Each structure stands twice: as C-alpha cells, then as structure tokens.
Amino acid sequence: MKKKLFLASVFAFLILTGHSNHHDSKPEPVTEMPWKEVVISVTDLDRTAEFFKRIGGFREIYRGESSESAIKHYGLTSEASAEELLLAAEDSEAGFVRLIRFDNAGYKAPMRPGSRAWDTGCYFSLMVRMKGLRQIYDEAIEMGWWTETPVAQISFGESRLDVVIFKGPDGIQIQGYDRLKPPLPMAFPEFERVSQPFNIMQMIRNRENSRKFFVDLLGFNTFFYGTPFTAKEEAVTPLGIPLNLTTKTKYRTAIYYPIEGELGRVEMIEFMDIKGLDHSDKCQAPNLGLLSIKYPVEDMNQTVEALKERGQELINLNQVKLKPYGDIAILSLSSPDGAIIEFYEQ
C-alpha cells in the first residue's frame, strides 16, 4: 500500500509535541491571560459568520453598531461607522470572534491578497481544533469556502492529525486541526466540532525581530523556537509549498504565549529562501482580513509603565466603549510585520 505519511511541517510538529528549545531570560509578561478575541474585518457579517455558526455551533454574544470611540480608536474619520457581530464557541470564556464591517471608511484593501504562505505581513490564519475535519471540509466547500490544498494527514511519532487551511470570504483563512490520535490534552476546553480559536499565525520577515517584540518587550513565554526545517520527502503541506520545493525550502517557526497553556498563542513562520510580497503596510482598518487580537490586562497603568521601561516609545492608549465589555482602556501595538496586538482593561 502506498505510504500515506505526510511529513510534518514545523508548525504541526509544535502542536503535537509542545516542546521549546529556546530559554532566554526575559521580563515578566504584560498579561497572564490568553487573548480574549480576534477582530476580523469583513464585507458581510452574516456571510462570514455562517462558517462559525453552522459548522462550529458558535453563538452570538453581541450584534450592533460600533461606538464613536471605537471608530476613533481604529484611526478612522468621524464619517465612518461600523457594525459588529461577536461570536463565541459554546461555554468558552476566551477566543471570541468579533466580525466588523466598516462603512463610509474609504477604500478597503485586502490585507493579504492571495494565500501564499511566503508573503509576509499581517495575520495569515486563525487556528482552531476540529473533530471530523473531512466532513467539515465537504460542508465548507458546499457553503462556498475553499482550500488551497487537499486535507493533509500529518504524522509524527504516535500522533496523527488531519490539517487544512479553509479560505473564506475576504480571503479569511481558518486553519483546522483534527487530532486523530492520541486524544487532546485534558486542559484543552471541550468542544463538539470546532473549538474556540487557540492560536493565530503570522508570516514574518525576520524571526529574531519578532522574538524581541514578543519576548523582550511583551515578556511572553516561548512555546517553541526551532531550528530551520526542510522536508525529507516531497509531500503536500497545508502551507501550499509547491511539491517539488518541499524538500528544498527552509523555514523556521516560533510560538509564544503569555503563560503556559493551551490558549492565547501567537505563531510565526519565516521562509528563508522563498521571497514573496510584503503586506505589512496593509494591516490596519478598514482593510479586509484578520485585523487584531485583544489580551486583557489587570492594570493598564502598570502595563504602560512596563512597556515604556522596556523601550516602547509610542503607545496608542484610548478610552473606548466596547460592547459587551463596557468602557475599556485599550492600547494597540504593531508587531514587526504589522500584525496588531491590543491590550485592554475593563
């Protein structure tokens, strides 16, 4: 029988093993909580929400107009407005999905036109765990979503996963992982078909610059910081690397989180010998795509002081009315490749 082992790409290997090989001294994390929500800029709230609601069983938490203070926080003029839809997986307390449609806000460019993994800038994909991914694959295609590759079966040691990146309206990419064996860690929240998002991926120009941002500035812990990876055999990978280049292309990966756990991760991949386009100047509103993630903090004043002490000169701090949370203090930072990370205090 033809061997059906697809060699693990680094990012899948990390999910399977959970090991880190990078242990530098660092400051304390500016938060000890996973990111609360991801913000996605879309052209049609319900069209994008259908994937999460129909396939994932996500529930609506809030639907309504954005506040004037929120519009200002996004850097838009007073003529602009927006409508929001906040979704959450059943029983989840983090990993919410906030869809937002900007109106009267000017031209909306795709943040990442195309889906090529070697193009850098902004967020590449939102990562969820799935059960029955191959059935979900058929359902997603039926509702108009697509994938750039077939479902890849990735094996490492005794672990086996199905992985694919779904591409939906406005170029939004949802990366699904179905761990076939062994069972998921007990610490991962229960879910029926689609979990709350637990990770978000960036494609970056320089991994060390990203490490300085997430570790030296934000104080995040390192889940993985691996050596450059090249596949030993030609194989289909979820990243869509051309088949004949899978044994020639090198890339390196890093994953960070504020504290050890299954949620609130940020992942990044640097391709070392394939050069694509850079989209890091397109990551802001009202452009379309994965716009930002929000981490809660306990004390915003302490957070600001810590960032200043670590060399962050420009801090965009605003008072915003954000439903359903209420009045919040929120600051925005951009990673070296333009992806927006926000911190807020209720």
Summary of the structure (lengths in Angstrom):
residues: 346
radius of gyration: 19.2
end to end distance: 57.8
largest distance: 64.0
contacts: 1182
relative contact order: 0.22
helix: 19%
strand: 36%
